[in-house]
Each structure stands twice: as structure tokens, then as C-alpha cells.
């Protein structure tokens, strides 16, 4: 028996393991992983490493390179056209808040039975399917003086002379461009919210209605806590997207009249001025800002939802205490 036990416990050689079912599983998994990882390294991590190296040089696409250390990063914060362009991201951040609020409201309404709800969902989601360049050209003509938007406003009784130049007037042109982004992306957020809301157990609504909860209370205490993960994801995507806005200002105005966002300025510095090192430093700075913003958002929502959960637990505990006291009074009678 001891000899048999020793044979069964004998370790397999590599060849035996490779021919076994376990070894073949490992080989198949590795074979399927190699190609995606190789493509990811070739087209993502390797170019990023090269760009990070370029950020320490004064260089063009063709010609000599001069190592200048952190000078490019210092210039990013000193030049008004570089770091100052990030101020325009505040417009897009405010627009993202409006976009999320609108999409969450429509998603809440359309998650329940509404006549024509499916058609409305399709119309709202359709702009997200259109290419960003095409949307830019559409709104370029939409906002042009005397064209579509001005014509509609004239039908409503406005005089053309009293209307601003939507793409030239610096007090309103960035708001016009933000409206383009809101129109394009809020349908995507709405669909994500609808999917999350429809996954909530319907029995929770029935129980809330029996307890006398109105629609606003159902939204606050049932829907919001149930879809907090999707809310956090959409906020992170919207804020990071506002920091890297490119297509609307580039296609519609080409960054003119104070509409040049950080990405537009970076594109001009890299491809027009041929300052590859400075543009690379701008990209690294933007990446660090996006990472910091993402971490802060996650911490913020973690605190907000934790506070909401604590509030719900306290309310539940108080209600249980009242019910216990009422039961004791009835038992005493």
C-alpha cells in the first residue's frame, strides 16, 4: 500500500502535465491572451512610453532633439494658451451636470410604461450613433448667422438684429458648443440609466406604495441607492470627457474666438507649431488631472452614498423602535 501511495503522489513531469487536460487548458488560455496583450502593448503602452519620453525634449517630428528636462511641463503652466484653455472645461463640466440630470429624469420616466416610450428612446439615443465630425458640421450650419437656429427664433417673434452671433460672441459661443455635446451624449447616459432602473426589483415599488411613498420618495429611497454604481460611472465619464472636449470646438469653430479647448490647443501646438515635446507634456499633465479628478469623484460619491445609507439605517432603526414600543403598549393592555 505504501508503494502504491508513493506512485500516486509522484509529481508529473512537464511533458506529462503539458499533455494533460489541465496543461492544455493553460496553453489555450495563454494562446488567446498573447495576441490581445501584444496588440495592447504595441498600440497603447509603447506609444504612451514614447510620448512620455518626448515630453522631456525640445523637438519636432523631424530633426534634432534637445533634452530640456522639465521645461516643457513648466511651460504648460506658464503659457495662457496651454493651461488657460482648461478654464473652458468648466463650461463642459456644467453641461455634463445638466446632461446627467436630464438623462436621469427622462430615464426615470421612460423606465415605466409610457405611450410611445420606445420611439422616444430611439430618437434620444440616435444622436450618439452619429459620427462626431458629422455632428460638428451639422451644428456649424445650425448656428450660422441667419440659418436654422436664427430662423426658428424668428418664427417665435425674435428679430434677427437682436440675436447674438452664436459662434462669434465670446459671451455665448462656448455655451452653444456645450449644447452640442449635451445633445449628442445625453441619450447614451439615458439608456444606461434605464437599464439600471429596470433591473430594480418591482416588489420594492409595490411595498413602497403600500407604505404610502410618493414618486419622489420612491426615486430617492429606491431608485437612487439601487443605481449608484451607474451614476458614479456616468459622472466619471462625463467629467473626464469634459476635460478632453475636442470635436465640437475643432470642427465648428476651429478653436477661434476663445473656443479653443485644451485638446484643440494641444493639436495646434503638436501639428501646426511642430512642438512635439510641449504637446506631449500637455498630454501627460491632462492625464494626471483626469486621474486626480476620477479619484476625487470616487471618494466624493463613496462619502455621499455612505451618508445616505447611514441615514436610511437610522430611519429604519427609529421606525423599528416605534413599532416595538407600540407593540409593548398593546401587549400591556
N, C-alpha and C positions, 0 to 999 in steps of 0.2 A: 504493500500500500504506500509506503514511503517513497519507493521508486516511481510509482505512478504519479504521486503528488508532485514530485520534483520535475517530472516531464511536463505536467500540465502548467507548472509555474515558470517553465523555461521561457525566457524572453525571445520574441521573434526577431529574426534578422530584418534589416531594412528591405531586402528583396521580398521576404515573406509579407512584411507589412504593406509594401507597395502593391503587391498582388491581391491583398485582402480587400474586403469591401470598405473598411474604414480608410485605408490608404487611397483607394480610388475616389472616395468622396472628397478627401482633402485635395487631391490633384485636380479634380473637376472645379472645385471652388476657387483654387488658385488660378487655374486657367481662365476662368470667367472674370477674375478680379484684375489680372495683369493688364489687359487691354484698356479698361476704363481708367485705371490708375496711371497708366502710361500716357494716355491722352490728357488726363487732368494735369499731370506734371508738365507735359510738353506745352500745353496751351494756356495754363493758368499760373502755376507756381514758378516755372522757369522764366516766363516774361515778367512776372512780378519781381523776381530777384534781379533781373537785368535792369528794370526800371528803378529799383531801389539803388542799385549801383550808379545809374546815370545821374541820380539826384545829387551826387557829390562832385559832379564835373560841370565845367563850363564847356558846352559842346553843341554842335549842330548834328544833323543826321549824317552829313558827310564832312570830313575834315578832322583836324586835330582835337584832342581832348585835353583839358587842363583841370587838374584836381584842385578844387577850391574849398573842400571840406563842407562846413555848414553854411556857407554864404548864401546858397540858394534858399535854404529854409529861413534865413534871416530876411531875405528879400520878400518872401511870401507875406510876412507880417508887416513889412515896411511899405510895400507898394500898394497904393489905393486901388488899383485895378485888379489886384490879386485877392488879398484878404478882405478888402472893402466890398467885393462882389458877394461875399457871404451874407451881407446885410439883406440882399434881395431874397435870401432863403426864408426870411421871416414872413414875406408875403405868401410864399408857398406853404409854409407851416400853418399859417392861419387858414389858408384854403384847404389844407388837409383836414383840419379840425371841422370845418364846415362840411367837407365831403364825407367824413366819417359820421357826423351827426345826421346828415341827410340820408345816407345809405342805411344807417341803423334804424331810423324812423320808418323808411319805406320797407325795409326787411321785416320789421315787426308787424306792419300792416299786411304785407303780402304773404306772411307765413300762415295766415289763417284764410279761410275761404272768402275770396273776393271775386266778384264778377269781372272777367277779363284779366285776372291776375297773371296768368301765364303769358298772355300777349304783352302786358306791360313789362314783365320781367325781361322778355326778349328785346323789347325796344330799349330798355335801360342798359342791358348788357351789350348791345350791339356796338356802341362806340369803342368799347375796349378791344373789339376784334379788328378794328381798322388800324392800318399802319400809322405810326406817329407822324411820319413825314407827310402823309396824305391829309391827316387832320390839321397839320400846320398850314398847308396850302388852302384848305377849306376855310379856316378861320382868318387867314390872311385876307381873303376876299370878303369874308363876312364882316370884318371890322374896317375895311377900306372906306374912306370918306364917300358918302352918297350911295353905298352899296346896300347889302341885305339888312344889316342891323339898323342903319340910319333910315332905310325905307320903312321898316316895321315901326320904328319910333315915330316917323312922320304920320303913319296911319293912325297912331294913337294920339295925335294932336301936337306933337313937338315940332318946332321949327328947326330946319337944318342948320341955320346960322347959330342957333343957341346950343347945338350939340358939340361936345368936345371931339378932338381928334383922338380916337380910341388908341391908336398906336404911336402917336407923336407926343401927346400931352403927358409929361412925366408924372403928373399927379394921379393919373388913372391908367396908364398903359400897362404897368405891371399887374394891376388888378384884372385887366382884360385878359392878360396871358394866364393868370391863375385860374380864371373862369374856364379857360380851355382845358386845363389839367383836371379841374373838378368834373367837367362834363365827360371827359374821357374815362376817368378811373372810378367814379363812384359806383358804376354798375358792377364792377368786379367786386368791390367791397360788399355791395348789397347781396350778391349771390353767395359770398362766403358767410355773411351773417344769416341769410335764410337757411343755408344748410345746417348751421349750428343751432338755430332756433327750432327747426323742425325735428332735431334729434332730442329735444327735451320731452320727457315723459308727459303725455297728455293728462295722466291722472293727477299730476301736480296742479294743473289748472282747475280741474274739477274740485279738488279738495280746497283750493283757494276760494273758489266761487261759493262753496258751501259755508266757508268761514266768513263770507261777506266781503272779500277783497275785490276792489275795483280793478280796471285795466291798468291804471298807473301803478298800483301796488303789485299786481302780477308781474309787470315789467321790471319793477325794482327788486322784488324779492325772489322771483323765479327765473326770469329770462337773463338778467344781467349776471347773477352768480353762475348760471349754467354755461354761459358763453364767454366767460372771462378770458379763456385761452385765446379764442379767436379775436377778441377785442384787443388784447395785448399784441398779437401778431399783426393785425391791421394797423395799429398805431405805429409800431416799429417800422413797418414797410412804408407807411405814409411819410413819416418824419425823415427817414433815410432817403426816400425818393425826393422829398422837397429840397434836401441838401444837394442832390445831384441832378436838379432840373436842367434839361438841355434842349430837347426837341422844340417846345413852343417858342422860346426866345430866339433860337438859332434859325428856324425856318420862317417864322412870321416876321421878325424884325431884324434878324442877323445881329442881335445884341446892340442895336442903335438906340439912341435916346434914353440911355440909362436902364436898358433892359438886359444887359449882359450879365448872366449869372456866372457862378464860379466855373462851371463846366465850359461855358461859351468863352470866357476869358482864357481858360486853360487851353482850349482848342486853338484860339488865335495865337497864343504865345508859342505853342508847340509847332503849328503848321504854317503860320504866316510869318512870325518873327524868327522861327527856327531856333528857339531857345529850349532845347530838349531837356537840359538839366533842370532849369527852373520849372518847366511844366511837370517833370517827374516829381520834384519836391512838392509841388502843389497837390499832386495826386496822393502822395503819402500823407500830407497834412490832412486832406479831406478824409482819407481812410481812418486816421486816428480820431478825427472829430466824430465820424459815424459810429465807430466802436464805443467812444465815450458816451454818445447820445443813446445808443442802444442799451448800455449798462445802466445808465441813469433811468431810462424808461422802465426797464425791468424791475429795478429797485422801487421805483415810484408805484407801479401797479401792484407789486408784491405787498407794499405797505397799505395801499388803498383797499385791496380786496381782503387783506388780513383784518383791517379795521372793520370792514363791512361784515365779515364772518363773526368777529367778536361781538359786534352789535346784535347780530341775529341770535347768537348763542345767549347773550344776556336777556334779550327779549323772550326767548323760549324759556329760559330759567325762571324769569319773573312770572310768565304765564303758568308754568307748572306749579310754582309756589301758590299762586292764587287759586288754582284748581284744587290743590291739596288742602288748603285752608277751608275752601267751600265744602269739600267732601267731609272734613272733620266736623264742621258745623252741622251738616245734615246727619252725620252719624251720632252726634251728641243729642240731637232731638229724638 
